[in-house]
Amino acid sequence: MNRRLPIALALALGLGAIANGLFMLISPPNWYFAVPGVTTTGPFNQHFLRDIGLIFLLIGIAMLTGAARPAARVTLWSLAALWLGGHALFHFWEVAVGICGTGALVQDFPAVTLPAILTAALALWAWRDAAGGSHRSHPVEDSRAAQ
């Protein structure tokens, strides 16, 4: 598979996560009222929003760093996928126990579930790429291994 598509996707996801995280950190009230459906999940909590904003900022940095550093890609993208996947599953749990209606899943899909799916796919691609002899594709790593 061409490496450009996964790297471009990782860059887009990383930049999106950073933008979201910065919005949450800089203006929690505006983020809370701007994102559809958020106000139905509980009362505004500035501290909590900033905590989650930090997580999104770190996820974005992990995605961008993985795009730039093939040796770190598997670890960074896998960790990002774990958190995003857990976050998406939590949203499904909220529907399952009646906290939110099923419409929340449709509303949340673009910003919660889709990034989790795409990041998991990127992590799997990175695992497969690393296991499939990625050293042939990364001359810098080849020169290190020869030393």
N, C-alpha and C positions, 0 to 999 in steps of 0.2 A: 504494500500500500504506500502511496505517496505520503511522505512525512509532512508536507505543507498543510494539508487539511487538518490533521489532528493538532498541529502547532497553532494554526490560525484559530481553531476552535478554543484551544486552551487560552490563547491571548484574549479572545472575546469574553470568555467566561471570567478570566482573571480581572480584566478591566471592569466588567460589569459588577463583580463582587467588590472591587475596590470602590467604585462609585457608590454602590449601595451602602457599604460600610462607612464611607466618609459622610454621606448624607445622614446616616443614623448618629454618627458621632458629633457632627457639627450642629445639626438641627433636629433633635429627637422629636419635638412636638410636630414639626412640619412633616417629618417622615411618617409619624403615626397617623396623621390625618390625611396624608396624600396617597398612601398605599391602600387600594381597595380591599375591604374586608378586615383590615387590621383592628379597627375600632370594635368589631364584634367579638374579638378574641379575649378581651379583658381590658381593665383600666390602663390608662397611660402610666408608664413607669420609666422615667428618664434613665435611671441607673441601669435597669435591665436592657433598655434599648441600646445604651452605649456599650454594655457588655457584649451584646450580640453584634453591634457594629464593629467592635474589635475583632470578633471571630471572622466576620465577612472580610475585613481588611486583611487578616492573616491568610484566609483562603485565597484571596486574590493574589497576594504576594507569592503563595505557594504555587499557584497555577502559572504565574509569569516566570518564576524562578525555574520551575520544571520545564517550561518551554525553552528557556535559555541554557539549561544545564542538564543534558541527557542523563548524566550519572545520578542525579537527584530526582529525576522525573518519577520513577516508580513510587518511591517513598512519599514524595510531596503530593502527587496526584491521588494516591491511595488514601492518604490521611484526609485530604479535602473531600474525597468521595464518601468516606466513612461519616464525616460530620454532616455533609449535605444529605446523604441517604438517611441518616438518623433523624434529621430535621424533617424530611419528607414523610418518613414513617410516623413521626409524632403527629403530623397533620392528619394522616389517615386514622390514627388512634383517636384523635379528637372527634372525628366523624363517627367512628365506631361506638364511642361511648356517649354520643349525643350532645357533645359540647357545641359542635357545629353541624349544620346541615350538609347534605351531599353536594350542594351547589358550591360549597367552599373548595372542594377538590378541583372543580373546573376552574374556579376563579384563581386558585393558587397554582395551577399547573404551570403556567409560563415562568413564574418566579421561584417556585419551590421544587416541584417534582421534575420538570424538564432539566434544570441545571444538575440535579442529583443524578438523573439518568445519563446525561451527557458526560459528567465528570467520572461516573463509574465506567462508562465506555472508554473514556480516555485512559483511565487507570489500567483497565484490562488491555488496551492497546499497548500501553507502555510496558506492562509485564511481558506481553507477547513479543514486543520488539526487543526488549532486553534479553529475553531467552533465546531469540532467534538469531543471535550473532550480530547484535548491533555494533560490535566493535568494528566490523567491516565498514559501517556507515559513518563512524566517528573517528577520523584520523587522529585527533588529539588523544583520545583514549587509547588508541593503538600504540602511540608513541610512549605513553606512560606504562602500558603493559610490557613493552619491550625492554624497559629499563630494569 
